[in-house]
């Protein structure tokens, strides 16, 4: 996956969100319509135009204490209002590694995420 | 083991206090991310896909049992109960919280460990042979020289903002276990024709986007001159290395563009002005550092105790492990034991906190409390009495680190890849895991013999794919993961870069391709003892290419 670190110019061809990493723990977060951040992709503000994406990016970048390194990421819209990542990199960011973490420390939460990968 | 003094302890403790203040200011908003990023990177703190990552140095790959227990403690208390040993004798934690980082660093500092210079455009952790001090083919313990250079370059203001990062390795054995020629600077201790000990100096190695093997710029450098000559190289690089283009900033590009001879002339001109100054080493300075390395008090033992032979006869699994994972020691009656962190289906280089604690206990019982970390992402117990090997094997097997696959096809070097890394284009770990499953039969692995598979998830080549006998590089094509395959690379004293065999193959076919390559080798080799790498050298990659692409 081309790293979004190399993202220079916004070219929007479908639905996108703005995503970043939370300052306190580096967790993956998504920009919401109300200006906050959420770890739920379903809660993200989804836009479809370059102008709207730039507006989201502008606000996200200004929120330096909320999250780090915001960028625009593609998503897919599913029936029922659900949002899914648009590529493998974003899928891994949302769901965690596609591999099992060392078994002794596998939490129920991580197992759920792995199951989500299988479903995807 | 090297025993740190009060100066070292003060330095790492002060760094923790400084970083604690920086983190507090970042969390309060006093520092922006732009201001904070270079500060965290100077302490080995990256931001990866899911979380912050802490990289901690294990200088020249040597750990005490106390330090290994601390690695376990940090994994358990601040992370998710495991750590990842890297290809440069570091450990990485992938899930650490910013607010807890200062506490984790303080815990590391209590055992003399830190993340300084594990990131940034400075001299990185200086690596060496994981068998240093115990290898029978070694001239002299190379860690002394690694430590000497480490002390000189640590927080050296002139070398803290170089054009790019700078990796140094030191070796002193006839067989290179430290991948010397893949480094920006390599020092190889050897004897000249007059019988004097000194260094061959090689520069300009490095993998990544533009791979080069280091070239010799000085065949023999007297020991007294090692610091001044290293300083001259760093100064030359600092002056002439490119800062306008990150892809051309490493010293390998400078050496390539100038040519090794012209680069050596520049170094020599600088060196002449400093060689007889403060950096010229006297015996007292070297002896002082040497005195801080403590060696075990070995028992007087004979090689091949009868109980060992009996145990090998009695247990085929133990015998297989002995043949694979146990090497000769320079002291009679002792052995060097490699602990495989490459179980079938596992993540190469990962160890759980429980495993680390158990290994620390076993090191105390059987290896004078010392553990080593190798660039192949395995651990080593360097001082095991041969009579203890059966008991040690049972204990290692019980914690899953006695797979007898060292140097076999499932002993894979792998970067974290797209499962963790923000730079990656493709996943590495699941590829490695699938290959280990395909080759789970140890008889087949033994038949294939020495065969190194190295996997990188992007062109930065942290998985050393260029120097794998089979190299696998993940790339992106139209949003899908594809993998380029190279053959014939090697990282030892006859280092070679691999040759690309053809178009990249999709994720789902990589393990099939490796199976095809292995099958082709078994058909092509002239004798059972012709190694894979020698077959590739003899035949070239063409017969392998034909086999791989015949049906694709």
Interface residues (C-beta under 8 A of the other chain):
Chain A: X1 X2 X3 X5 X21 X23 X24 X25 X26 X27 X28 X64 X65 X68 X69 X87 X88 X89 X92 X93 X96 X97 X98 X99 X101 X102 X104 X105
Chain B: X26 X27 X29 X32 X33 X47 X48 X49 X50 X51 X52 X80 X81 X82 X97 X98 X99 X347 X350 X352 X354 X418 X419 X420 X422 X423 X424 X425 X426 X427 X429 X430 X433 X476 X479 X481
